[in-house]
Amino acid sequence: MTSAPDSDFYSLELLLDPAGRQLLQRVREFMEKEIEPVINRYWTREEFPHELIPAIGQLGIVGLAYQGYGCAGGGNLLDGMVAMELARVDSSMATFFGVHSGLAMGSIYLCGSEEQKQRWLPAMARMEKIGAFGLTEPDVGSGASRGLTTTARRDGDEWVLDGQKKWIGNATFADYVVIWARDVADNRVKGFVVEPPTPGFSTTKMRDKIALRVVQNAYITLDGARVPEANRLQNANSFRDTAAVLRLTRAGVAWMAVGCARGAYEHALAYAKERQQFGRPIAGFQLVQDQLVRMLANVTSSACLCVRLAQLQEAGIAADQHSALAKAFCTVRMRETVGLARELLGGNGILLEYHVGRFVADAEAIYSYEGTREMNTLIVGRAITGTGAFV
Ligand SMILES: Cc1cc2nc3c(=O)[nH]c(=O)nc-3n(C[C@H](O)[C@H](O)[C@H](O)COP(=O)(O)OP(=O)(O)OC[C@H]3O[C@@H](n4cnc5c(N)ncnc54)[C@H](O)[C@@H]3O)c2cc1C
């Protein structure tokens, strides 16, 4: 049995079967050996380590939440713990993976026809093809459920897409870009898989982000881009179907928040044991121990919440509000935790070489994407009061 690191304070990994624990250990080793030593360089240059994609594909972690179609399978708990493990070392790589395996593959898995799933998912599961997910627009973020302006117009056996998207992760190099657009005929939101190069479809890389700099986010312009009817996700008939994808992936983001917090905590603990002031390690000071224990409590309580959410998912009873509460809670706790870690490192906390500074910056993006704290709070608020307060 693989022993869990001390930061798994309540031994949640023991909930996995031996094969799951082995997989987690493989992911941990890969992230620590292959990603951690190089990631700051990519982060600084806003570049993505494309050459590492095949190795990630071989870890056997793509599509852990799905059954069949060449996907890894294994269940929601393992899927979540893997997301945590990725983010424990680097949130950009976890986000890249979440966009591909969660948002893009999840859209096809939940909203595609049998033929579409057979057509696209196996190569995505092998990471020979990479996915992106285009929902957000320059003027429409939180209000995507009602306000999408990108349009889809049916023209014979094709659809014509017009509009703009913003923030779309992986879009500069993705093979399959899921575009959510409003059908002008019935005003409903539908999903389309665009396969670049496609005339009328173009991307521009977003530059100068202060968070998740390794993730290649893009503006997308759709100017009369044509996709065949065969590329319309056959079971995406309204925003409710888009929301089903987000329900799944928001749980993954909650896990990532735990991983980001956990990584920062582990760096802070190691630093506290090494760093000497007043003639002894700072770990021996009461105020420093208070910071460390607050961090550990945040990580542990958030992880426990995510474990229960995974159990609800596996039982088929997880609702929007369950994912929303976890995403909101865990990202708030993450933000506090990375801040405490930075504080504990003193000046070194803002130097990239000590890693924690990257965690602080990246946490800001995780806090806001896949529904801000406010939006996820409103989803829970509606569930508990029976009254929507979005507008
Ligand atoms: C790094 C990164 C990666 C991303 N990747 C993707 C991607 O791959 N695909 C994709 O489609 N999108 C992606 N996004 C977009 C992301 O999902 C949006 O940023 C998010 O939904 C928030 O939208 P917004 O940024 O437009 O903020 P806005 O919606 O403009 O919100 C601004 C502020 O107003 C608040 N607010 C809005 N409405 C209300 C209300 N009714 N009540 C109270 N407060 C409210 C919000 O909480 C927020 O604090 C990404 C974003 C980032 C930062």
The ligand as a MOL file (V3000), in Angstrom:
LIG
                    3D

  0  0  0     0  0            999 V3000
M  V30 BEGIN CTAB
M  V30 COUNTS 53 58 0 0 0
M  V30 BEGIN ATOM
M  V30 1 C -7.6650 31.6090 -16.7350 0
M  V30 2 C -9.0640 31.4740 -17.2210 0
M  V30 3 C -9.4120 30.3900 -18.0130 0
M  V30 4 C -10.7010 30.2790 -18.5340 0
M  V30 5 N -10.9890 29.2580 -19.3960 0
M  V30 6 C -12.2060 29.2260 -20.0040 0
M  V30 7 C -12.4920 28.2490 -21.0070 0
M  V30 8 O -11.6640 27.3830 -21.3150 0
M  V30 9 N -13.6910 28.2820 -21.6120 0
M  V30 10 C -14.6510 29.2010 -21.3080 0
M  V30 11 O -15.7260 29.1760 -21.8960 0
M  V30 12 N -14.4060 30.1570 -20.3610 0
M  V30 13 C -13.2180 30.1860 -19.7030 0
M  V30 14 N -12.9430 31.1480 -18.7400 0
M  V30 15 C -13.9720 32.1610 -18.4430 0
M  V30 16 C -14.5190 32.0750 -17.0380 0
M  V30 17 O -15.3940 30.9910 -16.9170 0
M  V30 18 C -15.1380 33.4360 -16.7010 0
M  V30 19 O -14.0520 34.3090 -16.4510 0
M  V30 20 C -16.0720 33.3860 -15.5160 0
M  V30 21 O -17.2420 32.6830 -15.8370 0
M  V30 22 C -16.4660 34.7960 -15.0470 0
M  V30 23 O -16.8800 35.5780 -16.1200 0
M  V30 24 P -16.2260 37.0240 -16.3720 0
M  V30 25 O -14.7650 36.9130 -16.2070 0
M  V30 26 O -16.7540 37.5360 -17.6570 0
M  V30 27 O -16.7490 37.9280 -15.1700 0
M  V30 28 P -18.1480 38.7000 -15.0960 0
M  V30 29 O -19.2630 37.7590 -15.4070 0
M  V30 30 O -18.0720 39.9610 -15.8680 0
M  V30 31 O -18.2120 39.0590 -13.5540 0
M  V30 32 C -17.5090 40.1630 -12.9760 0
M  V30 33 C -17.8650 40.2060 -11.4860 0
M  V30 34 O -19.2830 40.4270 -11.3310 0
M  V30 35 C -19.8220 39.4370 -10.4900 0
M  V30 36 N -21.2000 39.1470 -10.8910 0
M  V30 37 C -21.6640 38.8850 -12.1450 0
M  V30 38 N -22.9870 38.6660 -12.1220 0
M  V30 39 C -23.3670 38.7670 -10.8070 0
M  V30 40 C -24.6170 38.6420 -10.1280 0
M  V30 41 N -25.7410 38.3120 -10.7650 0
M  V30 42 N -24.6130 38.8350 -8.7930 0
M  V30 43 C -23.4780 39.1100 -8.1130 0
M  V30 44 N -22.2820 39.2440 -8.7040 0
M  V30 45 C -22.2240 39.0720 -10.0310 0
M  V30 46 C -18.9130 38.2160 -10.6970 0
M  V30 47 O -19.0260 37.3170 -9.6040 0
M  V30 48 C -17.5450 38.8740 -10.7950 0
M  V30 49 O -17.0440 39.1230 -9.5130 0
M  V30 50 C -11.6790 31.2550 -18.1970 0
M  V30 51 C -11.3260 32.3170 -17.3610 0
M  V30 52 C -10.0340 32.4300 -16.8750 0
M  V30 53 C -9.7010 33.6080 -15.9960 0
M  V30 END ATOM
M  V30 BEGIN BOND
M  V30 1 1 1 2
M  V30 2 1 2 3
M  V30 3 2 2 52
M  V30 4 2 3 4
M  V30 5 1 4 5
M  V30 6 1 4 50
M  V30 7 2 5 6
M  V30 8 1 6 7
M  V30 9 1 6 13
M  V30 10 2 7 8
M  V30 11 1 7 9
M  V30 12 1 9 10
M  V30 13 2 10 11
M  V30 14 1 10 12
M  V30 15 2 12 13
M  V30 16 1 13 14
M  V30 17 1 14 15
M  V30 18 1 14 50
M  V30 19 1 15 16
M  V30 20 1 16 17
M  V30 21 1 16 18
M  V30 22 1 18 19
M  V30 23 1 18 20
M  V30 24 1 20 21
M  V30 25 1 20 22
M  V30 26 1 22 23
M  V30 27 1 23 24
M  V30 28 2 24 25
M  V30 29 1 24 26
M  V30 30 1 24 27
M  V30 31 1 27 28
M  V30 32 2 28 29
M  V30 33 1 28 30
M  V30 34 1 28 31
M  V30 35 1 31 32
M  V30 36 1 32 33
M  V30 37 1 33 34
M  V30 38 1 33 48
M  V30 39 1 34 35
M  V30 40 1 35 36
M  V30 41 1 35 46
M  V30 42 1 36 37
M  V30 43 1 36 45
M  V30 44 2 37 38
M  V30 45 1 38 39
M  V30 46 1 39 40
M  V30 47 2 39 45
M  V30 48 1 40 41
M  V30 49 2 40 42
M  V30 50 1 42 43
M  V30 51 2 43 44
M  V30 52 1 44 45
M  V30 53 1 46 47
M  V30 54 1 46 48
M  V30 55 1 48 49
M  V30 56 2 50 51
M  V30 57 1 51 52
M  V30 58 1 52 53
M  V30 END BOND
M  V30 END CTAB
M  END
